[in-house]
Amino acid sequence: MFGLDKRSRTVRAATGPLAEFYRSSFPVPSDKLDTLPLLAVDVETTGLTPGKDRLLSIGWVPVNGTSIDLAGAGHVVLRSGEGDDSVGESATVHGLTDDAVAAGEDPAVAVARLLDALAGRAMLVHYAHMEQGFLGYACRQLFGADLMVPTVDTFAVERRHMERMGTYPRGEDLRLPRVRGRYGLPFYRSHNALTDALACAELYLALAANARGDTMKTMQP
């Protein structure tokens, strides 16, 4: 999944909790789905562009093979720094006010908590561009190196399934609530990081139950 040279450089550059994270062993494509350890992750942000927009909160829920571990779920709000802009109109999407963000955790502590939960697992997301982009940027800023972790993207899995069936996705066909609805899963209000992580975990189990194979590679592009 990652070039060995790039991974080696990343591991050498990592400091603190990220360096500790890279000491773990991670799943490989041949690992069986029924025992695969994953962590469903979702982020809420002020926009779509890492570096320009801010990471506000992270939610996560462990998936152990075919079961969801709610006891291991977590949610953190990242404290704003001096000089950070207001969350602005993005508050109408995620519900996080300036006061809530001002009372959040130190960003380094918050991201370290995620890394501790993610160690030894594949990252499970719906639309990997967001989580990989914002978490990778945070790790570079806080711990000196990118976040490199095996990833399963339910957005990509469902898109591939629809294309195979000749029903090419349009508009909002691949948004998390819409995809969940097609698999008979209940509606959850979107844009809370913990709720969305749980929603992604449940969708993954539905997709895995209908997968054509039984390894992690089946669930990756």
C-alpha positions as CSV (number, residue, x, y, z in Angstrom):
1,M,0.0,0.0,0.0
2,F,2.9,2.4,0.8
3,G,6.3,2.5,-0.8
4,L,8.9,1.0,1.6
5,D,11.2,4.0,1.1
6,K,8.4,6.5,1.9
7,R,7.3,4.5,4.9
8,S,10.9,4.2,6.2
9,R,11.4,8.0,5.9
10,T,8.0,8.7,7.6
11,V,8.8,6.3,10.5
12,R,12.2,7.9,11.0
13,A,10.8,11.4,11.1
14,A,8.0,10.7,13.5
15,T,8.2,11.9,17.1
16,G,6.3,11.3,20.3
17,P,3.0,9.4,20.1
18,L,3.3,9.0,16.3
19,A,6.7,7.3,16.7
20,E,5.2,5.0,19.3
21,F,2.3,4.3,16.9
22,Y,4.6,3.1,14.2
23,R,6.1,0.5,16.5
24,S,2.8,-1.5,16.2
25,S,2.2,-4.2,13.7
26,F,-0.7,-3.4,11.3
27,P,-3.1,-5.5,9.3
28,V,-2.1,-6.7,5.8
29,P,-4.3,-7.2,2.7
30,S,-4.4,-11.0,3.2
31,D,-5.9,-10.8,6.7
32,K,-9.3,-12.3,7.1
33,L,-12.3,-10.0,7.5
34,D,-13.8,-12.1,10.3
35,T,-10.9,-11.3,12.6
36,L,-9.8,-8.0,11.1
37,P,-9.2,-5.2,13.7
38,L,-10.3,-1.8,12.5
39,L,-11.1,1.6,13.9
40,A,-13.9,3.6,12.4
41,V,-12.9,7.2,12.4
42,D,-14.7,10.4,11.5
43,V,-13.6,14.1,11.7
44,E,-15.5,17.4,11.8
45,T,-13.8,20.4,10.4
46,T,-14.4,24.1,9.5
47,G,-14.0,23.2,5.8
48,L,-12.6,20.9,3.3
49,T,-8.9,21.9,3.0
50,P,-6.3,20.8,5.5
51,G,-4.0,23.6,6.5
52,K,-6.5,26.2,5.5
53,D,-9.4,24.8,7.5
54,R,-9.3,23.5,11.1
55,L,-9.7,20.0,12.5
56,L,-12.3,20.5,15.3
57,S,-13.3,17.0,16.5
58,I,-12.5,13.3,16.0
59,G,-14.7,10.3,16.8
60,W,-13.8,6.7,16.7
61,V,-15.3,3.2,17.2
62,P,-13.4,-0.1,17.2
63,V,-14.5,-2.9,15.0
64,N,-13.2,-6.4,15.9
65,G,-13.9,-8.7,13.1
66,T,-17.7,-8.9,12.8
67,S,-18.5,-6.9,16.0
68,I,-18.5,-3.3,17.1
69,D,-16.9,-2.5,20.4
70,L,-18.8,0.4,21.9
71,A,-16.8,0.3,25.1
72,G,-13.7,1.4,23.1
73,A,-15.4,4.3,21.4
74,G,-14.0,7.8,21.9
75,H,-14.6,11.4,21.0
76,V,-12.4,14.5,21.4
77,V,-12.9,18.2,20.6
78,L,-9.6,19.9,19.7
79,R,-9.0,23.2,21.6
80,S,-8.6,26.3,19.5
81,G,-5.3,28.1,19.6
82,E,-4.5,31.7,20.0
83,G,-5.2,33.5,16.8
84,D,-7.5,30.8,15.4
85,D,-10.4,32.1,13.4
86,S,-14.0,31.5,14.6
87,V,-15.6,28.3,13.6
88,G,-18.0,30.5,11.7
89,E,-20.9,29.2,9.7
90,S,-19.5,25.6,9.9
91,A,-21.1,25.5,13.4
92,T,-24.5,25.1,11.6
93,V,-23.2,21.8,10.2
94,H,-21.4,20.1,13.1
95,G,-22.9,22.0,16.1
96,L,-19.5,22.9,17.6
97,T,-19.5,26.5,18.9
98,D,-16.4,28.7,19.5
99,D,-17.0,28.2,23.3
100,A,-17.1,24.4,22.9
101,V,-13.9,24.4,20.9
102,A,-12.2,26.8,23.3
103,A,-12.9,24.2,26.1
104,G,-11.5,21.3,24.1
105,E,-8.4,19.2,24.6
106,D,-4.9,20.2,23.6
107,P,-4.6,19.1,19.9
108,A,-1.5,17.1,20.6
109,V,-3.2,15.2,23.4
110,A,-6.4,14.7,21.3
111,V,-4.5,13.3,18.3
112,A,-2.4,11.1,20.6
113,R,-5.6,9.6,22.0
114,L,-6.6,8.7,18.5
115,L,-3.3,7.2,17.6
116,D,-3.4,5.1,20.7
117,A,-6.8,3.7,19.7
118,L,-5.7,3.2,16.1
119,A,-2.4,1.4,16.8
120,G,-2.5,-2.1,15.3
121,R,-5.7,-1.5,13.4
122,A,-6.8,-0.5,9.9
123,M,-8.5,2.8,9.7
124,L,-12.1,2.6,8.6
125,V,-13.6,5.7,7.1
126,H,-16.3,6.9,4.7
127,Y,-14.6,9.1,2.1
128,A,-10.9,8.7,3.0
129,H,-9.9,12.1,1.5
130,M,-11.1,13.9,4.6
131,E,-9.7,11.8,7.4
132,Q,-6.4,11.1,5.6
133,G,-6.0,14.7,4.7
134,F,-6.8,16.3,8.1
135,L,-5.3,13.7,10.3
136,G,-2.2,13.5,8.1
137,Y,-1.8,17.3,8.3
138,A,-2.3,17.2,12.1
139,C,0.4,14.5,12.5
140,R,2.9,16.4,10.4
141,Q,2.3,19.6,12.4
142,L,2.3,18.0,15.8
143,F,4.6,14.9,15.5
144,G,6.8,15.6,12.5
145,A,5.5,13.0,10.0
146,D,2.5,11.9,8.0
147,L,0.0,9.3,9.1
148,M,0.4,6.1,7.2
149,V,-2.1,3.4,8.1
150,P,-3.9,0.7,6.1
151,T,-7.3,2.1,5.2
152,V,-10.7,0.7,4.3
153,D,-13.0,3.3,2.7
154,T,-16.7,2.4,2.7
155,F,-17.3,5.2,0.1
156,A,-14.9,3.6,-2.3
157,V,-16.3,0.1,-1.6
158,E,-19.9,1.1,-2.4
159,R,-18.8,3.1,-5.4
160,R,-17.0,0.1,-6.8
161,H,-20.1,-2.1,-6.1
162,M,-22.4,0.3,-7.9
163,E,-20.2,0.5,-10.9
164,R,-20.0,-3.3,-11.1
165,M,-23.8,-3.4,-11.0
166,G,-23.9,-0.8,-13.8
167,T,-25.6,1.8,-11.6
168,Y,-23.1,4.6,-11.7
169,P,-23.4,6.9,-8.6
170,R,-24.7,10.4,-9.1
171,G,-25.1,13.4,-6.8
172,E,-25.6,12.3,-3.2
173,D,-25.8,8.6,-4.0
174,L,-22.6,7.9,-2.0
175,R,-23.3,10.1,1.0
176,L,-23.2,8.0,4.2
177,P,-26.9,8.3,5.1
178,R,-28.0,7.4,1.5
179,V,-25.7,4.4,1.4
180,R,-26.9,3.2,4.8
181,G,-30.5,3.5,3.7
182,R,-29.8,1.2,0.7
183,Y,-28.6,-1.5,3.2
184,G,-31.6,-1.1,5.5
185,L,-29.6,0.7,8.3
186,P,-31.4,3.3,10.5
187,F,-31.1,7.0,9.9
188,Y,-28.7,8.9,12.2
189,R,-28.3,12.6,12.3
190,S,-25.0,13.4,10.5
191,H,-22.0,15.6,11.5
192,N,-21.3,14.4,15.0
193,A,-17.9,12.7,14.7
194,L,-18.7,9.9,17.1
195,T,-22.1,9.2,15.6
196,D,-20.7,9.2,12.1
197,A,-17.9,6.8,13.1
198,L,-20.5,4.4,14.5
199,A,-22.6,4.8,11.3
200,C,-19.5,4.0,9.2
201,A,-18.8,0.9,11.4
202,E,-22.3,-0.4,10.9
203,L,-22.2,0.2,7.2
204,Y,-18.8,-1.6,7.0
205,L,-20.3,-4.7,8.6
206,A,-23.2,-4.7,6.1
207,L,-20.7,-4.3,3.2
208,A,-18.4,-7.0,4.5
209,A,-21.3,-9.4,4.8
210,N,-22.0,-8.9,1.1
211,A,-18.3,-8.9,0.0
212,R,-17.1,-11.1,-2.8
213,G,-14.1,-12.3,-0.8
214,D,-13.0,-12.8,2.8
215,T,-9.9,-10.7,3.2
216,M,-9.1,-7.0,3.7
217,K,-8.0,-6.8,0.1
218,T,-11.6,-7.4,-0.9
219,M,-12.5,-4.1,0.8
220,Q,-9.8,-2.0,-0.7
221,P,-9.5,-0.5,-4.3
